[in-house]
Amino acid sequence: GAGVSQSPSNKVTEKGKDVELRCDPISGHTALYWYRQSLGQGLEFLIYFQGNSAPDKSGLPSDRFSAERTGGSVSTLTIQRTQQEDSAVYLCASSTRQGAGSAFFGQGTRLTVV
Amino acid sequence: GQSLEQPSEVTAVEGAIVQMNCTYQTSGFYGLSWYQQHDGGAPTFLSYNALDGLEETGRFSSFLSRSDSYGYLLLQELQMKDSASYFCAVRNGGSQGNLIFGKGTKLSVKP
């Protein structure tokens, strides 16, 4: 596609439920990033995929969070047993291997846990 | 580890020039990037400096001093639409490492 696509754009879930957030990166981009952003705050790094290398999971806040990337393309971020503090906008970005500092972001998924 | 420091807020008037600073600490430096984010929107890439000096793109310029671990984003001829948050970012631990962002500077442009 023309840009990074994320779905759903909005998700309201009950505390304790599991949620899956999807990211479809720009075709040909080998790097894929997930970030979390609370209202008025910065971008908190979650996880990073680069080609066939092992993902950098150092930003995942707890073992309730996991992500996978299938076929070097689409990625799914899963949050199990959601808590109210998980409410935030989840942003996905992708870049080429030679993309240096330029990553392209999707519009994000706004997650609300009630 | 990596850390980036940015002032939290800056206010300027339309037509003026504003400079937003970023200082960083990182192991293995691979360039400093700048992103713009309007309220409710996604971050968009503005500029990237791998080497010392000034990079200019229209009204936007970005500067880097590797010896001082310091960079800034300069906006000229400010417009109301420039009101947004501006984030600096560095690669973490390698040229193919993930991108770590500062907490951002919220720029408010007044008429």
Interface residues (C-beta under 8 A of the other chain):
Chain A: A31 Y33 Y35 Q41 G42 L43 F45 Y48 Q50 S53 D56 G59 L91 A93 R97 A100 G101 S102 A103 F104 F105 G106 Q107 G108
Chain B: Y30 G31 L32 S33 G41 A42 P43 T44 F45 Y48 A50 F87 A89 R91 N92 S95 Q96 G97 N98 L99 I100 F101 G102 K103 G104
